[in-house]
Amino acid sequence: MLIDHHDSYTSSIPPMLSTPPVILPYTVPLEIVNALKPTAIVLSPGPGDVHNPVDTGVSSQILSSGLYDDTPILGICLGHQIICSQLGLEVSQLPSPTHGIAVDVEGEWGGRWMKYNSWCPPSQSVPSGVEVKCESEDGIMGIRSGKWLGCQGHPESIETEVGAKIIGEFESMFEGEGTVEAATQQQQQHRQVSAGETYTAAQKSFDYNDQFEFFKKLNERHENTFILDSNTDNKYSPNDRYSYVGFAEKLYDEGDILLNLNLEKSFVGDVDGDFKGGYVGYLNYEYKKFCRDGSNLSPDITVLKQAIATLRGRGDERRCNILENYLKELEGEREEEKRGEGGEEEEEMGCFGEVRNWVVFDHELNKLSAVTLDTHADGEWFKEVEEILDEENVKEVGGVSYDGEPSFSYRIDPSQYKEDISTIKSEIKKGETYEICLTNRLQFSCPPSSPRFGLSVFSNLRKINPAPYSCYFNYMNKEIACSSPERFIKISDGVAESKPIKGTIGRGATPEEDLINKQKLKNSVKDKAENVMIADLVRSDFSRVCTSVKVDELYAIESYETVHQMVSKVTGELGRGRTEEFIKATFPGGSMTGAPKRRSMRIIEGLEKRERGVYSGGIGWLGYDGSASLNMVIRTVVVDKATGVGEIGCGGAITGLSDVEEEWEEVRIKAERGIKAVKQAWSGTKESGGGTEGGGGKEATKKRRWRDRVGALRAVLNIK
């Protein structure tokens, strides 16, 4: 049995165990644990204070009941502190919290440890029967007392060297009831794609590679248009060589959007790009209410349903019945709570549009391909694409000049934002959270009589800050201009991938300064701590639905047009038919929430007090065939056409090492490019450098300049 304290790393523990555990929330009554009669118990890490019964829950009751004195128990982080407290050891708050910091530990369990803790048992004389297994400068990092083991570090972290050794010592004390094979089979169970539910596409290619010019023409013809604009030739994004342009035929924007989408078809055919037809759009940050960590439902319900499924996979009906009866009681209580909450103001969850006709741009081969699923329509889409290509270019977006200048104001004023940073640091010190992404928004009013002002903003933003996950949407009442460098998730051929970014520094003015900045980021203790915390969080999220999870890159430095960034890459084997389940297990992205995710989001709600909307959500596509690609919505300007109000999202990760003034400066810097794009759109000026001109990437720009020079030379020499 694993007692889950709602930590964002708990799901990485079961794959380390040879016997898959039944996972229960720490809020279950002791009577349920006793009825299930566990043969061994793991007490997970988690936020909170070991001296607070609300945070320790049933774990403290298990240890103090006297029923499990001879039961193998492994406590990790908070679980370790609970065991130490029960054995009579003092547990003290550290002067400085150490989250995401790898330390060298001495003793039998010595080696490199990853720490996420604000509390620790200091070095002290220990009671008879307690063996200290390892120590660090913070205090006692590992103990054993009979069959109880405790480790302060996180054995499941990617940066811990001795995790397998500790797990091995724990498992040597008991024989499991289940098998790895049974758990794997249960984990791989999913809805099957119906036999014969297939679809095909037709494609026609052209020599053309100016996706933004094509989009402007299409935008004049259709409503609900979009461009997914990979306008960079960055060597770190080889799989993002494609841009997509199209329009939505039907929009889904109410309730649990993903439930309304068909993501279980099989594609037959050969077309360019990863997108094979389906849905293009975005999930607002508030879609979290339908997801595991942000759900308004009790998190216990989700965990208990999974525990029942695990037991049923083992054929253990006796324990299944115990948990099912308890679950019915819990769901009944939750329904009573919901009826007592009254009517809530409906939140916007996002919007996805069904797309059956689109064009894909291959920037490597410099070609455009028109793709249609309406193969019976006698080539109507191909004819329209040919007409668009024959049209004259649309006049430059942003050529209109408006009077005055835009006025910007922060939703959270600087003094309050800095106070919120200090509040978060205090919460971190108390152990309530390890890291929080605190955000702000700059608001401005769009000029009157300015239809599609957001497109003018995007025209400038894509040049000021070229990025591989850029996009523009003109859906219903919103314009979204996004220039994101970060991928949230990708699903392809049953493999899931995420590339969280934590750690950013500007490019240098000279090659020497640029190299210095790159090395500074690479060696930054603070940025590495932020990065590994999110990488470990993503690994845990993936482990909820993937059969295997690995870190392909850790602390990698990627260089973009304007910044160097620290990036990690996590992948997992997902299988078919689990796209909706996977998104709900991982959304919202940890780099925009913090860790542990659930409690961090509760703290965020108390501080920000307003919806984030599109910002911090995910934009991209979900294929009929279950493939998917969503970015992390950062570096984004959103225009509400109904109210004429625009917003620029900005924020940053706060850790125990954060400096208040430096964090505020980071927020200000992150908003600068959005502000510049809005000002240029307002005044009618255009960005002349630092990015792409027509959308073909830097190489395409170089080719155009070369053709211009050759043309001028031919004219001078009178060469035809």
N, C-alpha and C positions, 0 to 999 in steps of 0.2 A: 504494500500500500504506500502511495506517495501522498502526503498532505500538502496541498498547494496553497501557499500564502499569497497568491495572485502576483507573483513576481514575473517579470518579463523574460526570465531565463529558465524557468521551471521546465519547459517543454524540451529543453536540450538534455535533461537528465535521463529520461527513459531510454533513449538510444544507447546510453552507456551501460545499461543494466542487461545482463543475460536473461533475466526473467522480467518480462514486461509488467509494470505495476498497475494496479487499479488506482486511479487518481481521484481523490476526494478534496473538496474545498475545506479550508481550515475552519469554516463556520458550521460544519455538521455537528450534531450533538454527539457526545461521547457514546451514547447508547447505540448509535449506528455503527461506530467503529467496533464496539464490543460485539455486536451481533454478527459482523462480518469476520471476526476472528483472524486478523492478519497474522501471517507467519513472520513478517519483517516489515519495517516501516522506514520511510525516508521523510524527514521534515525539511521542506524546501526552503530556499532563501525567500526573502520578502522585505518589504518596507516596514517601518514602524519601530516601536520601542519594546524591548523584551519585558519591560516592567509594566506594560499596558496589556491587560487581558484581552482587550478588543483586538489587538494586533496578533497576539499569540494564539487565541482561539482554542480549538480542541487539542492543539499540540501540547500545551501546558497541562491540560487535563489528562492526556494520555500518560505523561511522565509521572504525574503526581498521584495517579489512581492506584498504583501498586500492582496493577494487573499485567504490566509489561516490563517488569524489572529484569526478566530473563529473555526478553524479545530483542533480536538484533534491530537496533535503531541507528540510523545515520542522520545527523543534523548538519545542514549546510548554512553558513552565514547566520541568518536569524535563527535557524534550527539549531545551530551550534550554540548560540547564546542562550537559547531556551534550555538546552541540556545543561550547560554550565551553571545557569541560575538554579536549576533543580538540584544540582549536586552541591550547591552551597558556595560556588565561586562568585566573586564580584564581577559584574559587567558594567563598564564605565564608558561614558561618551568620550570620543577622541577629541583632542584639541583641534585637529584639522581632519575632515573626512577624506577618505582615500578611495575614490571611485574611478574605476578604469585604470588603475595604477598597478603595474606588475612589480612585485618585490621578491627578493631572495629570502627564503625562509630556511632556518637551520633546525636540524633534528632528524629523526627517523623518516619523517615525511618531508624532508628538506628538498628545496629546489625552487623553481620559479612559480610564483602564485599570482593569480589575478584577484584583486580585492575590490569589493563593492561594499564598503561598510563605514558607518559613522560611529559604531559601538564595537567594543572588543573587551574580552576579559584581560585585564592587565596582568603582567607577570606577578605571581604571588605564590605563597605556599598553598599547596593543594591538599584537599582532604585525603585521608587514607583510601586506597583503592582507585585513585584517579592517576592516570599516567599521562604526562605531557608528551605529545608526539612531535611537536614542532613549535617554534616561537619566532617572532620577529620583533622589531623595535616597538611595535604597537602592543605586543603582549602575547598571550597564548593563542596560537593559531590552530592547534589540533590537540585533541584529547581522546583517551579511551578509558572507560570505566565498565568493566565486565563486557557486556555485549552492546554497550552504547558508545558510538563514535561521534565526534564532532569536529568539523573543520571550518575555520573562519573564512578561508578563501573559497573560490568557486571552482570546483573540479571540472565543471562542464564548460568553462570558458576556453576559447581557442588559444589563450595565452598561458594557460596553466599546464605545467609539464608533468605533474605527478598525480593528476586526477584519476587515471586508470589504476594506479597503485592503491589508492584509498578505496575506490569502488571494489577492487579485488579483495581487499581485506574484509570489507563489509560483507560481500557475497560469500566469503568462505565460511561464514557463521551460520548459513541456513541453506536449505534446499527449496527451490522454488516450486510453485504449483503449476505455472503455465509454461509455455515454450515460446521461443523467439519466432518459430515458424507460425504458430497460431496468431501471434500479435501482428506479424507482417501481413498475413492473409486478411486479418480484420482491418488493418490499416489501409489495405489496397481495395477494400470494398467500395464501390461507387456505382452510381447509376450508369447503366450501359446505354450506348448509342443504339437507337432502334435500327434493326436490320433494314437496309434499303433506303434509309434516310440520308440521301446523298444529294449533292448539287454540283453543277459545273459552271465554268466561266469561259467567255470568249475574249480574245485580246487582239489589238491591232497596234503596231508600234510606229513611231515617227521620230525623225531626227530633230529634237527640240529639247532644250534643257533650261528653260527659264520658268520655274514653277510659280514664281510670284506674279509674273506678267500674265501667265495663263489664269491664275486664280483671280486676278482683278477682272479679267474678261468674264469668267464664269460668274463672278459675284454680281455682275450687271444683269445676268439672266435669271438667276435663281435666288430663292430665299433659303435660309437655314444652311448656309455654306460653311465650309471649313477648309483649312490647310494645315496639315501636319508637316512642318517645314524643317527638315534636317539640313539647314543651310550652312553646313560646315564640312570641311574636308579633314576634320581632326582625325589623326591616326589612331586615337583611342576608341573611336566609334566605328569600326569597320562594318558592323552589322546595321548601322544607321545610315546606309548609303542611299536610302529611299525616302522620298517625300510623297505625300498623298494629298490630292485635291479632289473635292467632290461636294455633294449636297445631300441632305437627309430627306428621305421621302416620308418618313413617319417619325414622330418624336415620342420618347418615353421619359416622363419627368415627374411622375407621382409615386409616392410611397417607396416600397422596397423595389427599386428600379430593376435590379438584376433578376428578380423573380419573373419579370415580364419578357426577358430576352431568351431566345433559343440559341444556346451555345453548345449543342450536342450533335451537330450534323457532321458528315464526312465529306471532305472536298475531293473531287476528282478533276484532274486537269493540270495545266502548267501555265502559271502567270507570274509576272515579275513581282517581287516584293513578298513580304511576310503576310500582309493583309489579304485575305481571300474573300472578302465580303462579310458583312455583319453590321456592327454598330460602332459609330464614332461619336465621342462626346466626353463628358466629364462627371466625376463624382465630387460633390461638395464635401468639405471636412465633416459636416453634420451627418453624412451618411453613416458615420460611426455608430449611430444608434441601432443599426441593423447588424453590426459586426460584433465579434466576440469581446473585444476589450472595451468598446464604447457603448455596448448595448444598455438600453434602459431596463431590460429584464435583468433579474438577478444573475450574476455570473455563475452562481452555484448551479443553476439549471443546466447551463451548457456543459459544465464539468461533469455533472451527475449523469447526463445523457450519454456522454462518452464512456463513463465508467460502466454503465449498464451494457453498452455495446461491447466493451472489452470482455465483460463476464459472459455475455451471451455467446461471444466468439469462442470462449472456452467450454461452453456447455454447462456453466455453473448457474443453474436456474434458482437454487436456494438463495444465493447472494443477490441475484437479479431481482427476485421478488422483494427482498428487503429494501433495496434501493428504489425500486419502482413505487412502492407504497410511500416511502419518504418523499419522493419526487412529486407525487400527486398532492401531498399536503403542502409542499412548498409552492407549487404552481397555484394552488387554491389561495394561499396567502397573498401571492403576487397579484392575482386578479382582484382581490379585495383592495390592495393598495392602489391599483390603477383606477378603480372606480372612485376611490376617494381623492384622487389627484385633480379631478375636474378637467375641463377642456384646456388643452395646451395650444398655443399659437403654432400653426403648421409651419415647419421649417422646410426650406428648399433642400432637396437631397441631391440635385444635379440634373443632368439631361443627357440622354443618348439618342442619336438618330439612326434609323435603319438606312443603310447605304448599299445599293445594288448596282450603281454606276459610278465609276471614279476613274481618275488617271493616276498613274504611278510614275515618278521620275527616278530614273537610275542615274545618279551623279557620277558613278564610275564609268559608265558607258555613254553618258551624255545622250540619253534618249527618253522620250515620253511614250508611255503605253496606255491606251485607253482600254479599260476592262469593264465588262458588263456581265451580269448574271441573267439579264433578260435576253437570252440567246434567241428567243422566238420573235423578238421585236424587229426583225429585218434590218439590223444594223443602225437603228435610230440614234443610239448614243455615239457610235463612231462618226455618223454624219454630223452630229452637233459638234463633236471635238474638231473635226476638219473645218467646220465653219468658224469656230473660235480661233483656230490657228491662222485662218485667212484674214481675220479682222485686223484692223489697225490697232496698235498698242493703245491701251487706256492711258489717258494723261496721268502724269505723275501724281500719286496720292500725296496729299499734304500741301498742295499748291495754294490753298486758300489761306489768307491771313485774317485773323480775328483781332478785334480791338482789345487793348489792354493786355494783361498777363494773367495766367492762371494763379490762383491763390491756394496754397496747400496748408492743411492742418492735420495734426496727428489725432487719431481717435483717443490714444492715451498720451497725454502730454509728457514731455521729457522728464520732468521731475517725478511724476507718478510712475513712469516706466522704470526709472532708476530705483525708486522705492520698492517696486515689485521685484527687481533683481535682488535687492537685499533680502526681501522676504523669502525668495526662493533659496538663497544661500543659507538662510536660517533653517528652512525646511530640510535642506540637504544635511545640515549639521545634525539635525534631530533624527535623521534616518528615514524621513518620510518619502524621500525621492533621491535618486542618484544624479539625475540630469533632467532639465526641462527646457523645451524649446518655447521661449516666450516670444509672442509676435505682436506686431502693431500694424496699423494701416494709415497711410496718408490719404486724406480725402481731398477732392477738388471738384468744382462744378464745371461741366463741359460747356463750351460756348454755345449760345442759342443758335438754332437753325443749323446744326452741324451733324447731318446724318452720317452715320458710320465714322464718327470721329475716332473710334477705336482702331479702325483700319489704318488711319493716318499715323496713329501712335505705333502700331505694329510695324508699319513701313520703316519707321525710324529705329524702333527697338531692335529689329532683326539685324540692323547694320551696326548699331552701337554695341550690342552684346550678342553676337552670333553664338548659337548654341545648338547642340544636336537634337534637343527635344522641344524646339520652338513650335508655336502653333497660333492660329487665329481662328476664332469662332464667331459667327454671326447667327446665333440661335435665339429665336424668339425675342425676348427683351434684353438680351445681353450681348455685349461684344467683349471678347476675351483676347488679350494680346499677351502672349507668354513667351519667354525666352529662357527656358529652364535647361540647365546642364545636367540634371539628375534624373536617372531612371528609377522609378518606384518598383515596378515588376515587369517581367517579360515571361510569357509562356509560349514555348514552341516545341513541338514533337514530344509532349509529355514532360518537358524539363522546365522548371521554374527558375528565374534568375532575378536578383535584385542588386543594385549598385548604390548603396548609401554613401552620401558625401558628408563628411564632417571635417572641417579644416580648410580654410581659404586664405590666400594671400595674393596681392596684386602682382602683375608682371613688372619686371624692372625696366627702367628707361634705357639701360645698356645691357649687352650680353653678360657683363660681369655682375651688375646689380641683379639681373634676372636669376643668375645662378645662385647668388647669395640668398635671395628670397626663397628659391626652391629648396635650398638646404635648410633654411630656417624653418620652413613648414615641415620638412621631413623629420627634423629633430625636435619639434615642439612637443613637450610632455603633455600640455593641455589638449592640443589637437588630437594627439594619439589616444588620449583617454576618452575624448568624445567619440572618436572613430570606433574604437574597439567596443565601447558600450553599445553603440548602435549595431555593429556587426554581430555581437553576441545576441542582441535582441532579435535581429532578423533571423538568425539561426534558430532561435527558439520558436519564433512565429512559424517558420517553414516546417519545423519538426512536428507541428500539430497535424499536418496533412501530408507531408512528404515522407517517403520511405527511407531516404538517405539525404543528408545535408552536408555540404562541405564548403569551406572558404577557399576560393580559387585565388583571391588576392586580398592582402591585408596591408593597409597603410600605403597603397600605391599612389604615386603622385602623377596626376594627369594635367597637362598644360593646355589651356585654352587661349582664345584670342586676348582676353584681358586679365585672366587669373590663373594661378596654379591651385589645384584642389587635391585633397587627400580622399581617396576613394577605396572602398573595399568591395569585393564581389562575392556574393553568396549564391550557390545553386542547390537545387534539390530535385529528386526524381518524384514527379507528381502523378503521371499517368493521365488517362483520358477521362473526360466527363466531370472534372472537379474544379473547373474555373471559378464558379460562383463560391464554392466552399473555400477555395484558396484565398480569394479576395477578402472574404469575410473573416478569415483567420488572421489576415495580415494588415488590413486597413484600419485606421489611417497609418501611413508610414511612420516608423519609429523616429526617423530623423526630424519629423515635425511635431512630435509629442514629447519624447523623453523616455526615461526608464526609471522604475517600472511603468509601463505604458498606462495601465488602468488608473493607478493612483495619481500619476502625473497629469492625466487629463482632467481629473477632478480638481486638482490644484489650479490648472490652467483656467478652467471654467470660473473658479472663484476670483481669479485675478483679471482676466480679459473681459468677462461679463457680456461679451457680444459674440454673435456668430462669426466664424471666419469665412464662411461661404466657399467660393471656388478655391481661394488661397489655402494652401496646405492639403488640398485634396489630390485628385489624380486625373490627368487628361490623356486621352489616347483612343485606342480601339480595342474592341472585344469581338473576335471572329466567330462566325457561325460554327467553325470547326474547333472551338475551344481555345484557340491561340489568343494571345493578348499582349498588349504593350501599353503601359500607363506611365506617364512621367510623374515627378513630384512637382506640384504646382508652386514654384518659387519664381522670382524675377518676373512678376506678372502684374499687368494693369487690367482692371475690370471696369467696364463702363455699363451702367444701367441706363438703357435708352428711355425707359419710362420716366425716370426721375431726373436724368441728366447729371447724375452723380458718378464720379469715378473714384476708384481706390487703387492704391499701390501697396501691395503687401511687403512687409519687411520684418525681420526678426533674427533670433540667434539662440544657440544652445547655451544654457547657463549651467555651470558646474561649480563644485566647491572651489576650483582654482580661478574662477572668473573675477575679473576686475570690473567694477561697475562702470567706470568711465570708458574703458576699452570696449565693453559690450555695447554701450550706447553709440560709440563711434562706429562700431560694426553695423549697427542698424542704419545709421545715417548713410554710410557708404553703400549699403545694399539698396537703398532707395534712390541713389543718385541717378542711375541709368534710366529708371522709370520716369523720374522727374524730367530728365533731359529729353526723353522721347515725347513726353506730353508737351513740354515747352516748344519743341520744334514743330509738332503737329499744330500747335496753337498759332505760331507765328508764320507757318508756311515754309519754314526752312527745312533743308534736308541734310542728313548726316553725309559727309563726303568721304569719310575714311573709317578704318578700323573694322571693316567687315565686308560683306558681299554687296555687290551692286544689283545684280539681277537675280540672284538666288542660286547661282551655280557653284558657290564656294569660292575660295581664294584662287584655285587653279583656273576656274572658268573666267574669273576677273582678269587674271594674267593673260589668258588666251585672247580676250576681247581687246586688251590694251595692245597686245602684239599685232593683232589684225589691223588695229587702227594705225599703228606705226608703219606696217607694211603698205597699207593703203595710201598713206601720205607719201611714202617714198616712191611708190609707183606713179602717183600723180606728178611728183616733181620730175621724174625721169620719163614721163609720158609713156609708161609701159601699160599695155592693155591686158 
